[in-house]
Amino acid sequence: MNETPHSLSSARTLWDLLDRRAALTPERPLFLQDDRTLTFGALRARAERVAAGLYGMGVRAGTVVAWQLPTRIETAVLSFALARLGAVQTPVIPFHRDREVGFALRESKAEFFAVPGVWRGFDHTEMARRLGAKGVFEAYDELPEGDPRALPAPPADGTAVRWIYWTSGTTSDPKGVLHTDRSLIAGGSCLAHALRPSASDVGSIAFPYAHIGGPDYTVMLLLYGFPAVLFEQFALPDALEGYRGHGVTMAGGSTAFYSLFLAEQRKQPGIPVVRSLRLLAGGGAPKPPELYYTVIREMGVRLTHGYGMTEVPMITMGAPEDGDELLATTEGRPPEGMEIRIVDGEVRLRGEAVCQGYLDPAQTAEAFDEEGFLRTGDLGYLTGSGHLVLTGRRKDVIIRKAENISAKEIEDLLHRHPAVGDVAVIGLPDPARGELVCAVVEQPPGADALTLDAVTAYLRAEGLSVHKLPERLEVVDALPRGETLRKVLKFKLRERYSGTTA
């Protein structure tokens, strides 16, 4: 065979992609976890045995199987076994509880539900029974196995809906996002071809494998034939042993991950926190330009950031050869086949990586415009070089006295302040002005206490227009964050401060 990463990205299905990679480099490691190694060939072989075991349980092509499992080798094996059968998978983030899990099971009409048993002190099996889930089975250390000779042929159609992912549902019920194997391969290809890894790289998956980033990252491993370290629980400094021991060269996840690595680096300035590390990469949340320059300066590694969402796992990605200015201030360029259109400031998308819509047809009709472009709700513009700059979300536009104010513009400026570790700028209801601007700040250890006067004086000096200056400052020990990519949960801040006065 004379396959290349670009030719592999034409694989019809995820199973087809694994089959072709396993034929090319069967003995090369794919997943590393603690002292365990799973090769490309071993994943194909074991996934077929597990597929046979699932087939014996009654799982067929089109059967809806939910799974709520941590980031483990067994989770990847189960997922590829389901892909081998052509089942419809609905992954659920392992931190979710009755409300979110019950909703996912009901809406997807899952016929089977794989759980880890008792994990991190929580009994997932008991929750599944409490929710009346069908076909509950534990899939942590042990997976069902059988004789692969009993299996039907693998699925050939990569455009059938075989994945139901869930949006965060922070302020309402989650949305069931419909994906195909081809949309996931297209998203992972964007990430892979932008980062240009080599077979000598070692990646890392430190976020939930049940997140849309799970297949996104795994597609990159299959295209370029290099391994990744799996972290069932991610916390620094504890996880550093895994990064160092396996010689990780590419790490990341989201903006919060960069900040966590940077905090570890500052404990011993000048000594690389992970000597083998050459690249931080991620997405999932906005990246302040100052954070980019700080990472480059203090950690001495490259940083590339991208833009994606559950509906479109990878939209744009910064490339290592982009200059500092582009890497710091943009989200990178889209791959071939991803159309970006800016309509009234909103980013709209069309292409193979875009989901097929939602479980609820009404939500699908609302999300897509008449030309088939997905309305993202994100605001931004394209540069002359085709790089995308995000300026915020429609929900993050603060309207004060009929003037639109970008929360992100203020956040990016405040990130430069030495007494600011992280910040979220929100709009709060105000009877006289419509909304007022509130900055919620998390300070680094040892920083001088901030005052509103000091913040507004700093922003004035930075050239921020007077009408955009915060009228309220809140200093917190820690900003509320989600469990998956550690995004700041602004809705919680709005709930906390909307009913109080300055």
Phi, psi and omega in degrees: 000148178232053182282147173238163178306321181289324178287326177296329182292353175272003179307141185288321183224168176295323178294320176301318179296314178297317182300317181289320178293318180297327177290328181284310186224068185297330185267354180285142180291145177246305180242133177240130178211116186056242180256017182255149177225134174239123180275168177300315180295321180292326177296315179299314184293314182290322179298325178293320178295318179292322176302319178295321177296318177294322178299321178293335177278348179111006178283129181231175173302130180090348176294133180274120180238117174269145172218137179234088190229150178285175181284095182221160175303318182297327179296315178296320179298313180299317181298318179287331174296318177294323176295324178298326180276341186080024176289164175264117183262139173231091180289143179234131180302132187294344179278347182288154185236201193310312186298306183291318182293315179300319179297314181297318180294318181292311186291324181278344185058045182299135179264342176221155181216114179266129182229163182270006187077223177275118182227126182052042174081002181245134183270096180289328179295317179296319178299316181301318179292321179299326181275356180072030181295148178269152170054042183288130173215148181273137184219071180247283176272327185248140176232148178294140179227158179203190182272116182301341181294344179276354186280146170286176179297150178296157177295145181251341184267110180274359182257003176281146178290117180230008181220134172237107176260164186238131173290169189295327179063038185289329182244356178202185178297146177298162174254137175275112185265127186265121179236159174246168174300320182293323179292324178289321177295319179297319178295314179295328178294322178300313179298313185295311185289336177285316184282338179049058177288170176236169180296343180272356179284159172229117181266191181205140174239098184252010179245168181301129178297337179285350176287157179301337177291343179299300177294327178306309183288320182296323176302318178299318178298319181290324180290319187255354171069039176234165186265168173223146175273132178261133178243112180293324174228130181250119174204134176258141012271358187304321184286348183300328179302319179292318178298315183287316184296325181265359178066045181299131178254338181230120181228174177140203182158303177201181180304320181298327178295319179301316182295323179294317177296321180296320178297321177293320179300323183289347176290331178221076182303139178089345178253115184306131182294326172224107189299328182280347187292129177240342187212132165255134181214148178179198181186207173086344179203153180301150180246113176295135179306324182296325178296320177304307184294326179294317178298314180299316184290315188267330181261339178069029177237165175280154176224123175235137186234149181229183184227124179204173179202169181303323181288333181217096191302330175212121184255309176222161177208134172293143179254145182305331182277352173296145179290168183303318184298316180291319180293327182281325191248354180234172177259012180091188182251155176284155176282172174301133179098350176258115179265129176244128177233135177258117182238114183052039179086348182271140176279125176237148191228145173213136180161177186294331181282351181284138180299168179275358182125209184235164175302323179273114181302328180295322177293323177297313181299324181286329187280334185251140178276182187292344178258010176085014177272137177282127174280116186273335187082356177268148179252143180179189178206161178260137176279173178298334180272001179089007177278145182264131174247123176265135182247000178141189175246154177306320180290342181265003175278119180268127181255104182246118182050044177070008177257132178280131180235128179275120176298323183295323179300317180290319179299316181299322178291317182291333178298339179281344184287130184296340180266009179246120174273312174209160185208146171230129178254128184228159172262136178240145181302139179215124186295330183273325188250356186088296173220150170246158183267123180239127176258123177252118191243137171253120185265148176287159180302137176083359182285149174294145181298136179271148172237161178297321179298318180295321180294313182292325177296320179295315182292324175299315180296332179278356175094013180288137179301146185300322184289350179262355185295138177300142176255358181211142178232132173235129178252126183237155177293321180206134175289143178292135184228153173285162184279340188275286179254015174060034175292147174290131182266090184295331181298327178292323178293320178297319178297320184292320190253351183294330184266007182240160178260160182293000000 
